[in-house]
Amino acid sequence: MPKTRQVTATWLFVALYLHDSMFYPSRSTIFQCKIEDDSDANLRRAVMIHENLPDWQRTWQPMHYTFCNAEFPRSRSTILAVAAGAKHFRQRTLSGAMIDEAAFCEELDEVLAAAKPALGKIGRFTALSSATPSIFGSLVHDLVGA
């Protein structure tokens, strides 16, 4: 999904993946950006959303956050924040993956190739980025292989 600064797409998808982790069992999600600190910033967005939920929801589904990792004990779900690279997808089974600023990830084609088997047939994959010439732009405009 292409985005601009005025669109809060990252917040939307962070909230959707947070919901998935809170209310569905055994979800394993990756948030990925070019650098680990940016990925953790997206995870901290999920923490902020969780902290602003009503008390009964936070009590019912607590969230345990440490740098680049969030765990949900009741649903046994996790969200992991990682830096760019295909290695984070290999030898994993994932329910979802969100790559923010995907156009600026140098190895996006390798990440896509590694994410496909990790996500299987039912995993969700979300790539968000502002516009710049890259493989991401080719994917958005269906120009891959053209």
C-alpha positions as CSV (number, residue, x, y, z in Angstrom):
1,M,0.0,0.0,0.0
2,P,1.5,3.3,-1.0
3,K,1.2,6.1,1.6
4,T,2.0,9.7,2.3
5,R,2.8,11.5,5.5
6,Q,-0.8,12.6,5.9
7,V,-2.1,9.0,5.9
8,T,-2.0,7.1,9.1
9,A,-1.6,3.7,7.4
10,T,1.2,2.5,9.7
11,W,-1.0,3.2,12.8
12,L,-3.9,1.4,11.2
13,F,-2.0,-1.8,10.4
14,V,-0.2,-1.7,13.8
15,A,-3.7,-1.6,15.4
16,L,-5.0,-4.4,13.2
17,Y,-2.0,-6.7,14.0
18,L,-2.4,-5.8,17.7
19,H,-6.0,-6.9,17.6
20,D,-5.0,-10.1,15.9
21,S,-2.5,-10.8,18.6
22,M,-4.8,-10.0,21.4
23,F,-7.9,-11.9,20.3
24,Y,-6.7,-14.9,18.3
25,P,-4.6,-17.7,19.8
26,S,-0.9,-18.4,19.0
27,R,-0.3,-15.6,16.5
28,S,3.3,-14.8,15.5
29,T,3.8,-11.5,13.9
30,I,6.8,-9.6,12.6
31,F,7.1,-5.8,12.3
32,Q,10.0,-4.9,10.0
33,C,11.7,-1.7,9.0
34,K,15.1,-0.8,7.6
35,I,16.6,-0.5,11.1
36,E,15.6,-2.2,14.3
37,D,14.9,1.0,16.2
38,D,12.2,2.0,13.7
39,S,10.7,-1.5,14.0
40,D,10.6,-1.1,17.7
41,A,9.0,2.3,17.3
42,N,6.1,0.6,15.5
43,L,5.9,-1.9,18.3
44,R,5.8,0.9,20.8
45,R,2.8,2.3,18.8
46,A,1.1,-1.0,19.6
47,V,2.0,-0.6,23.3
48,M,0.5,2.9,23.3
49,I,-2.7,1.7,21.7
50,H,-2.9,-1.1,24.3
51,E,-2.3,1.3,27.2
52,N,-5.2,3.4,26.0
53,L,-7.7,0.5,25.8
54,P,-10.3,0.3,28.6
55,D,-9.1,-1.2,31.9
56,W,-11.1,-4.4,31.4
57,Q,-9.5,-5.1,28.0
58,R,-5.9,-4.6,29.3
59,T,-6.6,-6.7,32.4
60,W,-8.2,-9.5,30.3
61,Q,-5.3,-9.5,27.8
62,P,-2.1,-8.1,29.3
63,M,0.8,-7.2,27.0
64,H,4.4,-7.7,28.1
65,Y,6.7,-5.5,26.2
66,T,10.5,-5.5,26.1
67,F,12.7,-4.0,23.4
68,C,11.6,-5.4,20.0
69,N,9.3,-8.0,21.6
70,A,5.7,-8.1,22.8
71,E,4.0,-11.1,24.3
72,F,0.3,-11.7,25.1
73,P,0.1,-14.5,27.7
74,R,-3.6,-15.2,27.4
75,S,-3.6,-15.7,23.7
76,R,0.0,-17.0,23.6
77,S,0.8,-14.6,20.7
78,T,3.9,-12.6,20.0
79,I,4.9,-9.6,18.0
80,L,8.6,-9.3,17.1
81,A,10.2,-6.1,15.8
82,V,13.2,-6.7,13.5
83,A,15.6,-4.9,11.1
84,A,15.4,-5.4,7.4
85,G,16.5,-8.7,6.0
86,A,15.2,-12.0,4.7
87,K,16.9,-14.0,7.5
88,H,14.2,-13.0,10.0
89,F,11.6,-14.9,8.0
90,R,13.6,-18.1,7.4
91,Q,12.7,-21.2,9.6
92,R,9.7,-19.4,11.1
93,T,6.0,-20.0,10.9
94,L,4.2,-16.6,10.9
95,S,0.6,-15.4,11.1
96,G,1.5,-11.9,9.9
97,A,4.2,-9.6,8.7
98,M,4.2,-5.8,8.3
99,I,7.0,-4.1,6.5
100,D,7.0,-0.3,6.9
101,E,8.8,1.9,4.4
102,A,9.3,-1.2,2.2
103,A,10.6,0.8,-0.7
104,F,13.7,1.7,1.2
105,C,14.5,-2.0,2.1
106,E,17.4,-3.0,-0.2
107,E,16.6,-6.7,-0.1
108,L,12.8,-6.5,-0.5
109,D,12.7,-9.1,-3.2
110,E,14.6,-11.6,-1.0
111,V,12.3,-10.7,2.0
112,L,9.2,-11.4,-0.2
113,A,10.7,-14.8,-1.3
114,A,11.5,-15.7,2.4
115,A,8.1,-14.4,3.7
116,K,6.0,-16.5,1.4
117,P,6.8,-20.0,2.9
118,A,6.9,-18.5,6.5
119,L,3.3,-17.1,6.1
120,G,2.0,-20.2,4.3
121,K,-1.5,-20.1,2.8
122,I,-3.3,-18.1,5.4
123,G,-0.7,-15.6,6.8
124,R,-1.1,-11.9,6.2
125,F,1.5,-9.8,4.6
126,T,1.4,-6.0,4.6
127,A,4.0,-3.7,2.9
128,L,3.7,0.0,3.3
129,S,5.8,2.8,1.9
130,S,6.0,6.3,0.7
131,A,6.7,6.6,-3.0
132,T,10.1,6.0,-4.5
133,P,11.3,4.0,-7.5
134,S,11.9,0.5,-6.3
135,I,10.6,-3.1,-6.5
136,F,7.9,-1.9,-4.1
137,G,6.6,0.6,-6.7
138,S,6.7,-2.1,-9.3
139,L,4.6,-4.4,-7.1
140,V,2.1,-1.7,-6.3
141,H,1.6,-0.8,-10.0
142,D,1.7,-4.5,-11.1
143,L,4.9,-4.0,-13.2
144,V,6.9,-6.9,-11.9
145,G,8.1,-9.0,-14.8
146,A,6.8,-6.4,-17.3
